[in-house]
Amino acid sequence: MGRDKATLTIDGPSGPVTLVEYVVSTVSQRCSPVFVIAAPGQPLPDLPAQVLRDEVRGVGPLLATGRGLRAAAEAGHRWAFVCAVDLPYLTMDFVDDLAVPAERLGVDVVLPWDGRDHYLAGVYRTSLAERIATLVAAGERSMRALVDTVDTQRIVLPELRALTNANTPADLPVRN
């Protein structure tokens, strides 16, 4: 996209907000605490979340997911909703549609599937942090490396607006 997605300004329910502010606001309706994994030196607005900084840029989402899951486990949670910051239409109803089967089925990961896996819009068991550390130490960087080696349940869904991610400025109403 050419710029940091987290700080893109969109039209939120109460006026202009950055994508990261929108996602944190949405997730914090049911999740506490909320953790945001940020790149070293990445500028972020003040957030009602705990910001954890990656030590190295560009190592992929697996390492960041591991950090977030470890923090959620340390906060006493068995499950965590893991999502990317570029979901401008995320709703808690969508998150509930994944969280309920996660608890009921007792699997490691619950992912939405609409013809493809959405790794960064799923519910993960926090104890997977150790498995992720092992994968990262072995040189893995992709989320697929994790979900293909643990008990993963895919929830088949139609194409949902909640899963729309912003890959270009045309994908959302950007204000600046």
Backbone as ProteinMPNN parsed JSONL, in Angstrom:
{"seq_chain_A": "MGRDKATLTIDGPSGPVTLVEYVVSTVSQRCSPVFVIAAPGQPLPDLPAQVLRDEVRGVGPLLATGRGLRAAAEAGHRWAFVCAVDLPYLTMDFVDDLAVPAERLGVDVVLPWDGRDHYLAGVYRTSLAERIATLVAAGERSMRALVDTVDTQRIVLPELRALTNANTPADLPVRN", "coords_chain_A": {"N_chain_A": [[0.83, -1.18, 0.0], [2.102, 1.11, 0.45], [2.213, 2.748, 2.676], [2.034, 2.829, 6.278], [-0.471, 0.784, 7.373], [-1.767, 0.794, 9.854], [-2.001, 3.432, 10.713], [-3.624, 4.666, 8.881], [-6.332, 6.798, 8.216], [-9.751, 6.404, 8.745], [-13.332, 6.533, 8.247], [-14.884, 6.244, 11.143], [-17.39, 4.95, 13.47], [-17.866, 7.11, 15.189], [-16.689, 9.239, 13.961], [-13.604, 10.355, 12.351], [-10.975, 7.973, 12.605], [-7.955, 6.13, 13.228], [-6.977, 3.06, 11.605], [-5.89, 1.226, 13.481], [-6.88, 2.273, 15.883], [-9.612, 1.862, 15.476], [-9.786, -0.993, 15.287], [-8.769, -1.762, 17.816], [-10.689, -0.55, 19.461], [-12.981, -1.978, 18.708], [-12.304, -4.691, 19.342], [-11.829, -4.446, 22.066], [-14.33, -4.355, 23.144], [-15.057, -6.834, 24.075], [-12.747, -8.121, 24.816], [-10.144, -8.156, 27.146], [-7.084, -7.803, 28.664], [-6.208, -5.845, 25.715], [-3.83, -6.464, 23.272], [-1.408, -4.931, 21.248], [0.746, -5.549, 18.668], [3.575, -4.02, 17.571], [5.804, -2.646, 15.114], [9.348, -1.973, 15.521], [9.832, 1.311, 16.541], [7.55, 2.143, 15.182], [5.158, 4.571, 14.682], [2.357, 5.136, 16.712], [-1.008, 6.043, 17.574], [-2.207, 7.193, 20.823], [-3.386, 4.484, 22.624], [-5.972, 2.453, 24.089], [-4.691, 0.032, 24.983], [-2.215, -2.553, 25.436], [0.864, -2.0, 24.166], [3.134, -3.906, 22.463], [6.386, -4.153, 21.382], [7.9, -5.354, 18.428], [11.135, -6.763, 18.099], [12.603, -6.844, 15.817], [12.199, -5.747, 12.475], [9.979, -6.907, 9.861], [9.739, -9.764, 10.13], [7.574, -11.337, 9.8], [4.192, -12.557, 10.524], [4.03, -14.697, 12.353], [5.895, -14.693, 14.532], [5.066, -12.334, 15.839], [2.456, -13.071, 16.524], [3.002, -15.107, 18.341], [4.175, -13.583, 20.415], [1.984, -12.038, 21.217], [0.175, -14.066, 22.019], [1.593, -15.177, 24.153], [1.605, -13.004, 25.923], [-1.159, -12.792, 26.397], [-1.607, -15.247, 27.633], [-0.064, -14.916, 29.946], [-1.631, -13.004, 31.112], [-3.634, -14.531, 32.02], [-5.409, -15.808, 30.274], [-6.97, -18.369, 28.319], [-7.615, -18.422, 25.663], [-7.268, -16.426, 22.702], [-8.22, -13.809, 20.565], [-6.855, -13.262, 17.51], [-5.862, -10.811, 15.325], [-5.344, -8.935, 12.296], [-4.431, -5.502, 11.738], [-5.705, -4.366, 9.659], [-8.518, -4.587, 9.252], [-11.182, -3.1, 8.584], [-13.915, -3.438, 8.941], [-14.473, -5.107, 10.99], [-16.34, -6.872, 13.451], [-17.739, -7.53, 16.698], [-19.636, -9.533, 16.745], [-18.767, -11.19, 14.703], [-16.348, -12.103, 15.84], [-17.38, -13.497, 18.032], [-18.615, -15.574, 16.651], [-16.492, -17.209, 16.137], [-15.267, -17.628, 18.616], [-17.084, -19.056, 20.227], [-17.269, -21.718, 19.02], [-14.559, -22.409, 19.442], [-14.229, -22.72, 22.219], [-16.179, -24.699, 22.682], [-15.376, -26.874, 21.044], [-12.76, -27.319, 21.783], [-10.369, -27.139, 20.352], [-7.131, -26.174, 18.967], [-6.935, -23.946, 17.295], [-9.241, -21.772, 15.722], [-10.358, -20.931, 12.652], [-11.726, -18.63, 10.273], [-13.078, -19.572, 7.134], [-13.481, -18.872, 3.842], [-13.173, -19.869, 1.329], [-10.593, -19.418, 1.46], [-8.06, -19.508, 3.988], [-8.167, -17.387, 6.826], [-5.816, -16.347, 8.522], [-5.146, -14.237, 10.209], [-7.411, -13.481, 11.629], [-8.534, -15.019, 13.632], [-9.238, -17.384, 16.32], [-7.093, -18.362, 18.84], [-5.483, -20.786, 20.88], [-3.872, -19.85, 23.805], [-1.717, -21.237, 24.805], [-0.262, -22.009, 22.639], [1.903, -20.423, 22.241], [4.397, -21.473, 22.972], [4.757, -23.502, 21.058], [4.867, -21.918, 18.778], [7.242, -20.499, 19.303], [9.082, -22.579, 18.998], [8.718, -23.182, 16.268], [9.49, -20.732, 15.087], [12.157, -20.621, 15.905], [13.083, -22.638, 14.312], [13.144, -21.402, 11.924], [10.742, -20.809, 10.687], [8.182, -18.613, 9.429], [5.606, -18.187, 8.643], [2.055, -18.179, 9.223], [0.727, -20.41, 8.38], [2.518, -22.477, 8.853], [2.122, -22.935, 11.518], [-0.74, -23.474, 11.828], [-1.068, -25.703, 10.261], [0.086, -27.686, 11.741], [-1.162, -28.081, 14.136], [-4.205, -28.714, 16.015], [-6.655, -27.621, 14.14], [-9.648, -25.958, 13.495], [-11.713, -25.153, 10.888], [-14.092, -22.741, 10.157], [-16.611, -22.675, 7.974], [-17.616, -20.043, 6.033], [-19.684, -17.624, 4.343], [-18.55, -15.09, 2.008], [-17.662, -12.426, 3.97], [-18.213, -9.109, 5.07], [-16.844, -8.385, 7.376], [-14.429, -9.684, 7.131], [-13.059, -8.309, 5.255], [-10.077, -7.007, 4.19], [-7.828, -4.26, 4.129], [-6.055, -3.748, 1.436], [-5.399, -1.963, -0.485], [-5.668, 1.609, -0.89], [-8.18, 2.019, -2.018], [-9.767, 0.104, -0.881], [-11.059, 0.952, 1.383], [-12.706, 3.722, 3.026], [-10.601, 6.132, 3.036], [-9.43, 8.939, 4.77], [-7.219, 10.575, 4.733]], "CA_chain_A": [[0.0, 0.0, 0.0], [2.996, 2.248, 0.424], [2.304, 3.398, 3.978], [1.611, 2.029, 7.418], [-1.922, 0.623, 7.432], [-2.279, 1.072, 11.194], [-2.284, 4.85, 10.919], [-4.562, 5.201, 7.897], [-7.531, 7.339, 8.839], [-11.0, 5.971, 8.121], [-14.549, 7.019, 8.896], [-15.366, 5.34, 12.186], [-18.761, 5.23, 13.904], [-17.95, 8.41, 15.871], [-15.845, 10.191, 13.26], [-12.342, 9.828, 11.833], [-10.077, 7.232, 13.485], [-6.991, 5.298, 12.506], [-7.363, 1.646, 11.589], [-5.537, 0.576, 14.741], [-7.839, 2.723, 16.9], [-10.882, 1.185, 15.213], [-9.69, -2.408, 15.636], [-8.645, -1.853, 19.277], [-11.995, -0.204, 20.02], [-13.893, -3.098, 18.45], [-11.893, -5.878, 20.097], [-11.919, -4.199, 23.51], [-15.712, -4.523, 23.595], [-15.168, -8.118, 24.754], [-11.436, -8.647, 25.184], [-9.351, -7.313, 28.026], [-6.53, -6.651, 27.96], [-5.95, -5.925, 24.277], [-2.41, -6.286, 22.97], [-1.067, -4.525, 19.889], [2.146, -5.808, 18.363], [4.008, -2.959, 16.663], [7.188, -2.701, 14.648], [10.232, -1.059, 16.242], [9.731, 2.7, 16.122], [6.304, 2.436, 14.473], [4.349, 5.543, 15.421], [0.965, 4.773, 16.938], [-1.717, 6.975, 18.457], [-2.459, 6.664, 22.163], [-4.371, 3.407, 22.522], [-6.331, 1.758, 25.328], [-4.166, -1.321, 24.776], [-0.805, -2.712, 25.762], [1.648, -2.072, 22.933], [4.345, -4.717, 22.558], [7.2, -3.852, 20.203], [8.787, -6.355, 17.842], [12.531, -6.37, 18.2], [13.144, -6.789, 14.464], [11.178, -5.539, 11.441], [9.851, -7.777, 8.711], [9.926, -11.189, 10.374], [6.33, -12.039, 9.551], [3.18, -12.538, 11.584], [4.111, -15.799, 13.311], [6.591, -14.234, 15.737], [4.187, -11.374, 16.521], [1.356, -13.835, 17.112], [3.551, -15.755, 19.528], [4.321, -12.584, 21.49], [0.646, -11.707, 21.702], [-0.386, -15.215, 22.749], [2.318, -15.287, 25.434], [1.101, -11.932, 26.797], [-2.521, -13.157, 26.795], [-1.481, -16.349, 28.598], [0.423, -14.328, 31.201], [-2.759, -12.261, 31.68], [-4.569, -15.508, 32.544], [-6.403, -16.231, 29.285], [-6.736, -19.622, 27.583], [-7.886, -18.161, 24.256], [-7.077, -15.04, 22.265], [-8.574, -13.475, 19.19], [-5.687, -12.682, 16.839], [-6.28, -10.195, 14.066], [-4.53, -7.896, 11.679], [-4.947, -4.157, 11.97], [-6.337, -3.853, 8.438], [-9.882, -5.093, 9.149], [-11.996, -1.924, 8.911], [-15.322, -3.78, 9.153], [-14.511, -6.119, 12.041], [-17.395, -6.736, 14.46], [-17.649, -8.52, 17.765], [-20.468, -10.676, 16.358], [-17.878, -12.077, 13.948], [-15.43, -12.729, 16.795], [-18.18, -14.471, 18.781], [-18.85, -16.732, 15.783], [-15.297, -18.054, 16.225], [-14.946, -17.93, 20.019], [-17.988, -20.081, 20.757], [-16.786, -23.054, 18.642], [-13.244, -22.686, 20.028], [-14.456, -23.238, 23.57], [-16.988, -25.921, 22.605], [-14.648, -27.965, 20.395], [-11.491, -27.549, 22.468], [-9.27, -27.227, 19.396], [-6.069, -25.189, 19.186], [-7.161, -22.761, 16.466], [-10.465, -21.699, 14.928], [-10.175, -19.95, 11.582], [-12.774, -18.497, 9.264], [-12.681, -20.025, 5.799], [-14.45, -18.485, 2.81], [-12.445, -20.193, 0.119], [-9.2, -19.322, 1.893], [-7.872, -19.322, 5.426], [-7.89, -16.029, 7.318], [-4.977, -16.609, 9.687], [-5.102, -13.085, 11.109], [-8.774, -13.18, 12.066], [-8.901, -16.293, 14.234], [-9.114, -17.597, 17.76], [-5.95, -19.238, 19.092], [-5.2, -21.184, 22.263], [-2.679, -19.094, 24.203], [-0.599, -22.151, 25.058], [0.476, -22.201, 21.392], [3.089, -19.559, 22.23], [5.598, -22.324, 23.001], [4.858, -24.144, 19.739], [5.311, -20.868, 17.86], [8.663, -20.253, 19.57], [9.819, -23.684, 18.375], [8.65, -22.991, 14.815], [10.313, -19.563, 14.732], [13.561, -21.03, 16.078], [13.41, -23.498, 13.172], [13.154, -20.576, 10.72], [9.402, -20.584, 10.129], [7.663, -17.25, 9.567], [4.215, -18.091, 8.209], [1.003, -18.71, 10.076], [0.405, -21.747, 7.881], [3.405, -23.425, 9.533], [1.487, -23.261, 12.797], [-2.076, -24.082, 11.758], [-0.977, -27.023, 9.627], [0.704, -28.661, 12.655], [-1.936, -28.161, 15.379], [-5.617, -29.039, 15.806], [-7.285, -26.413, 13.615], [-11.014, -26.078, 12.985], [-12.093, -24.077, 9.978], [-15.517, -22.466, 10.121], [-16.942, -22.274, 6.607], [-18.458, -18.855, 6.031], [-19.747, -16.919, 3.069], [-17.722, -13.881, 2.05], [-18.198, -11.492, 4.958], [-17.606, -7.776, 5.127], [-15.933, -8.357, 8.529], [-13.13, -10.223, 6.732], [-12.457, -7.451, 4.234], [-8.887, -6.313, 4.669], [-7.437, -3.123, 3.305], [-4.795, -3.952, 0.737], [-5.157, -0.751, -1.26], [-6.511, 2.703, -0.371], [-9.535, 1.894, -2.552], [-10.506, -0.897, -0.12], [-11.753, 1.571, 2.496], [-12.817, 5.177, 2.915], [-9.459, 6.794, 3.668], [-9.663, 10.387, 4.881], [-6.003, 11.354, 4.436]], "C_chain_A": [[0.875, 1.244, 0.0], [3.082, 3.027, 1.714], [1.754, 2.482, 5.044], [0.088, 1.967, 7.49], [-2.488, 1.037, 8.785], [-2.691, 2.524, 11.371], [-3.106, 5.479, 9.799], [-5.809, 5.674, 8.623], [-8.755, 6.92, 8.032], [-12.168, 6.643, 8.827], [-15.03, 5.965, 9.874], [-16.775, 5.728, 12.594], [-18.931, 6.605, 14.559], [-17.088, 9.466, 15.205], [-14.543, 9.549, 12.824], [-11.502, 9.156, 12.922], [-9.052, 6.518, 12.629], [-7.487, 3.854, 12.528], [-7.051, 0.959, 12.909], [-6.486, 1.016, 15.856], [-9.18, 2.013, 16.73], [-10.838, -0.27, 15.668], [-9.578, -2.579, 17.156], [-9.991, -1.56, 19.939], [-12.988, -1.351, 19.857], [-13.557, -4.288, 19.339], [-12.067, -5.659, 21.603], [-13.358, -4.231, 24.026], [-15.885, -5.827, 24.369], [-13.842, -8.631, 25.301], [-10.692, -7.656, 26.066], [-8.321, -8.191, 28.722], [-6.415, -6.925, 26.464], [-4.463, -5.646, 24.087], [-2.254, -5.907, 21.505], [0.415, -4.788, 19.709], [2.551, -4.803, 17.291], [5.469, -3.154, 16.277], [8.049, -1.75, 15.484], [10.083, 0.357, 15.677], [8.462, 3.067, 15.382], [5.49, 3.433, 15.287], [2.901, 5.074, 15.518], [0.296, 5.862, 17.762], [-1.811, 6.383, 19.856], [-3.597, 5.655, 22.063], [-4.71, 2.856, 23.895], [-5.962, 0.275, 25.205], [-2.719, -1.348, 25.239], [-0.047, -2.906, 24.457], [2.936, -2.838, 23.224], [5.134, -4.495, 21.275], [7.99, -5.073, 19.743], [10.208, -5.853, 17.974], [13.158, -6.167, 16.827], [11.992, -6.581, 13.495], [11.159, -6.688, 10.451], [10.048, -9.258, 8.939], [8.633, -11.982, 10.234], [5.416, -12.102, 10.761], [3.311, -13.63, 12.639], [4.768, -15.369, 14.616], [5.712, -13.268, 16.535], [3.015, -12.083, 17.195], [1.826, -14.536, 18.38], [3.696, -14.794, 20.693], [2.969, -12.233, 22.092], [0.017, -12.837, 22.499], [0.293, -15.391, 24.099], [1.799, -14.225, 26.416], [-0.314, -12.253, 27.283], [-2.499, -14.294, 27.815], [-1.031, -15.819, 29.953], [-0.666, -13.514, 31.898], [-3.863, -13.2, 32.159], [-5.614, -16.024, 31.571], [-5.999, -17.524, 28.587], [-6.858, -19.416, 26.08], [-7.611, -16.705, 23.95], [-7.562, -14.906, 20.831], [-7.378, -12.744, 18.603], [-6.154, -12.089, 15.53], [-5.26, -9.176, 13.587], [-5.192, -6.545, 11.935], [-5.747, -3.644, 10.772], [-7.726, -4.432, 8.182], [-10.875, -3.979, 9.514], [-13.467, -2.218, 9.175], [-15.5, -4.872, 10.208], [-15.636, -5.817, 13.026], [-17.197, -7.793, 15.537], [-18.561, -9.706, 17.488], [-19.622, -11.689, 15.586], [-16.934, -12.82, 14.896], [-16.167, -13.793, 17.612], [-18.428, -15.735, 17.958], [-17.657, -17.687, 15.769], [-15.031, -18.503, 17.659], [-15.82, -19.037, 20.579], [-17.544, -21.481, 20.319], [-15.421, -23.4, 19.241], [-13.41, -23.317, 21.402], [-15.177, -24.581, 23.522], [-16.192, -27.114, 22.075], [-13.316, -28.284, 21.07], [-10.304, -27.71, 21.539], [-8.225, -26.161, 19.704], [-6.342, -23.863, 18.483], [-8.525, -22.88, 15.8], [-10.281, -20.564, 13.935], [-11.425, -19.835, 10.732], [-12.225, -18.94, 7.914], [-13.799, -19.67, 4.829], [-13.879, -18.769, 1.425], [-10.949, -20.078, 0.36], [-9.17, -19.137, 3.399], [-7.607, -17.849, 5.725], [-7.134, -16.186, 8.638], [-5.009, -15.478, 10.701], [-6.502, -12.551, 11.372], [-9.311, -14.452, 12.716], [-8.728, -16.321, 15.734], [-8.056, -18.678, 17.981], [-5.847, -19.554, 20.58], [-3.881, -20.496, 22.661], [-1.476, -19.99, 24.471], [0.202, -22.449, 23.79], [1.73, -21.327, 21.314], [4.371, -20.381, 22.214], [5.82, -23.013, 21.662], [5.366, -23.136, 18.713], [6.791, -20.585, 18.06], [9.528, -21.334, 18.932], [9.855, -23.528, 16.857], [9.543, -21.835, 14.363], [11.794, -19.907, 14.858], [14.027, -21.916, 14.93], [13.373, -22.732, 11.846], [11.803, -20.331, 10.078], [8.951, -19.145, 10.381], [6.169, -17.166, 9.286], [3.247, -18.705, 9.216], [0.614, -20.121, 9.645], [1.259, -22.805, 8.568], [2.828, -23.838, 10.878], [0.197, -24.04, 12.577], [-2.065, -25.446, 11.082], [-0.412, -28.092, 10.564], [-0.018, -28.769, 13.998], [-3.391, -28.479, 15.015], [-6.373, -27.763, 15.435], [-8.669, -26.737, 13.075], [-11.293, -24.871, 12.096], [-13.612, -23.959, 9.971], [-15.826, -21.921, 8.726], [-17.967, -21.148, 6.662], [-18.599, -18.325, 4.616], [-18.788, -15.735, 3.124], [-18.396, -12.88, 2.968], [-17.471, -10.16, 4.887], [-16.582, -7.699, 6.268], [-14.541, -8.86, 8.184], [-12.452, -9.408, 5.635], [-11.233, -6.778, 4.822], [-8.48, -5.263, 3.647], [-6.071, -3.372, 2.689], [-4.424, -2.785, -0.162], [-6.017, 0.36, -0.657], [-7.945, 2.626, -0.874], [-10.397, 0.917, -1.745], [-11.277, -0.304, 1.058], [-11.811, 3.075, 2.302], [-11.71, 5.897, 3.687], [-9.686, 8.298, 3.648], [-8.4, 11.183, 4.605], [-4.986, 10.511, 3.737]], "O_chain_A": [[0.431, 2.317, -0.408], [3.945, 3.895, 1.845], [1.093, 1.486, 4.751], [-0.568, 2.997, 7.65], [-3.591, 1.581, 8.847], [-3.635, 2.813, 12.106], [-3.269, 6.699, 9.767], [-6.284, 5.013, 9.546], [-8.794, 7.061, 6.81], [-11.999, 7.25, 9.885], [-15.527, 4.914, 9.471], [-17.303, 6.731, 12.116], [-20.008, 7.197, 14.493], [-16.783, 10.488, 15.819], [-14.389, 8.331, 12.916], [-11.337, 9.695, 14.016], [-9.264, 6.324, 11.432], [-8.31, 3.479, 13.363], [-7.868, 0.185, 13.406], [-6.86, 0.197, 16.695], [-9.808, 1.612, 17.71], [-11.748, -0.733, 16.357], [-10.231, -3.455, 17.723], [-10.384, -2.253, 20.878], [-13.749, -1.653, 20.776], [-14.433, -4.829, 20.013], [-12.416, -6.59, 22.328], [-13.576, -4.143, 25.235], [-16.762, -5.922, 25.228], [-13.832, -9.499, 26.174], [-10.622, -6.465, 25.763], [-8.669, -9.217, 29.305], [-6.51, -8.065, 26.01], [-3.914, -4.71, 24.668], [-2.891, -6.493, 20.631], [1.241, -4.317, 20.49], [1.938, -4.744, 16.225], [6.256, -3.745, 17.016], [7.523, -0.818, 16.092], [10.198, 0.563, 14.469], [8.311, 4.222, 14.983], [5.167, 3.175, 16.446], [2.3, 4.668, 14.524], [0.953, 6.532, 18.559], [-1.526, 5.202, 20.052], [-4.644, 5.944, 21.486], [-3.848, 2.794, 24.772], [-6.815, -0.607, 25.312], [-2.083, -0.308, 25.412], [-0.292, -3.866, 23.727], [3.715, -2.471, 24.104], [4.582, -4.639, 20.184], [8.655, -5.739, 20.537], [10.451, -4.647, 17.962], [14.122, -5.416, 16.682], [10.924, -7.169, 13.665], [12.168, -7.356, 10.224], [10.487, -9.958, 8.027], [8.607, -13.178, 10.524], [5.807, -11.751, 11.874], [2.748, -13.495, 13.725], [4.246, -15.653, 15.694], [5.622, -13.37, 17.758], [2.63, -11.731, 18.311], [1.113, -14.55, 19.384], [3.379, -15.141, 21.831], [2.821, -12.141, 23.311], [-0.603, -12.6, 23.536], [-0.366, -15.72, 25.085], [1.58, -14.514, 27.592], [-0.637, -12.017, 28.447], [-3.292, -14.298, 28.757], [-1.556, -16.227, 30.989], [-0.639, -13.347, 33.118], [-4.901, -12.748, 32.643], [-6.606, -16.618, 31.992], [-4.822, -17.742, 28.3], [-6.264, -20.165, 25.304], [-7.707, -15.849, 24.829], [-7.338, -15.784, 19.997], [-6.941, -11.725, 19.138], [-6.769, -12.775, 14.714], [-4.449, -8.645, 14.347], [-6.365, -6.47, 12.301], [-6.393, -2.6, 10.861], [-8.078, -4.732, 7.041], [-11.353, -3.931, 10.648], [-14.2, -1.323, 9.596], [-16.563, -5.486, 10.299], [-15.863, -4.664, 13.392], [-16.564, -8.823, 15.304], [-18.276, -10.805, 17.965], [-19.745, -12.897, 15.791], [-16.745, -14.029, 14.764], [-15.627, -14.873, 17.852], [-18.45, -16.839, 18.503], [-17.81, -18.857, 15.42], [-14.613, -19.639, 17.886], [-15.335, -19.878, 21.336], [-17.446, -22.367, 21.167], [-15.153, -24.569, 19.519], [-12.79, -24.338, 21.702], [-14.814, -25.503, 24.252], [-16.313, -28.226, 22.588], [-12.804, -29.396, 20.942], [-9.322, -28.357, 21.905], [-8.416, -25.34, 20.601], [-6.024, -22.794, 19.005], [-8.919, -23.963, 15.366], [-10.078, -19.408, 14.307], [-12.11, -20.83, 10.493], [-11.058, -18.712, 7.596], [-14.934, -20.12, 4.988], [-14.081, -18.005, 0.481], [-10.14, -20.571, -0.426], [-10.136, -18.668, 4.003], [-6.915, -17.16, 4.976], [-7.723, -16.163, 9.719], [-4.911, -15.714, 11.906], [-6.746, -11.345, 11.342], [-10.407, -14.908, 12.392], [-8.154, -15.414, 16.336], [-8.114, -19.758, 17.393], [-6.092, -18.697, 21.429], [-2.897, -20.562, 21.925], [-0.335, -19.539, 24.371], [1.252, -23.086, 23.87], [2.535, -21.49, 20.397], [5.326, -20.03, 21.522], [6.953, -23.096, 21.187], [6.203, -23.469, 17.873], [7.526, -20.445, 17.083], [10.59, -21.037, 18.385], [10.899, -23.721, 16.233], [10.264, -21.951, 13.372], [12.596, -19.523, 14.005], [15.215, -21.949, 14.606], [13.545, -23.32, 10.778], [11.729, -19.703, 9.022], [9.288, -18.539, 11.398], [5.528, -16.181, 9.651], [3.591, -19.627, 9.956], [0.212, -20.935, 10.478], [0.783, -23.908, 8.838], [3.026, -24.969, 11.323], [0.053, -25.151, 13.087], [-2.962, -26.258, 11.311], [-0.424, -29.275, 10.226], [0.45, -29.465, 14.9], [-3.751, -28.506, 13.838], [-6.689, -26.937, 16.292], [-8.84, -27.674, 12.294], [-11.127, -23.723, 12.508], [-14.325, -24.948, 9.8], [-15.361, -20.845, 8.349], [-19.037, -21.284, 7.256], [-17.726, -18.552, 3.778], [-18.268, -15.415, 4.193], [-19.558, -12.527, 2.771], [-16.261, -10.106, 4.669], [-15.564, -7.019, 6.137], [-13.572, -8.511, 8.857], [-11.387, -9.785, 5.145], [-11.323, -6.067, 5.823], [-8.762, -5.384, 2.455], [-5.047, -3.221, 3.355], [-3.266, -2.637, -0.554], [-7.002, 0.07, 0.022], [-8.849, 3.128, -0.206], [-11.618, 0.897, -1.901], [-12.078, -1.007, 1.673], [-11.056, 3.637, 1.508], [-11.88, 6.229, 4.86], [-10.087, 8.86, 2.629], [-8.49, 12.365, 4.272], [-3.903, 10.995, 3.409]]}, "name": "protein", "num_of_chains": 1, "seq": "MGRDKATLTIDGPSGPVTLVEYVVSTVSQRCSPVFVIAAPGQPLPDLPAQVLRDEVRGVGPLLATGRGLRAAAEAGHRWAFVCAVDLPYLTMDFVDDLAVPAERLGVDVVLPWDGRDHYLAGVYRTSLAERIATLVAAGERSMRALVDTVDTQRIVLPELRALTNANTPADLPVRN"}
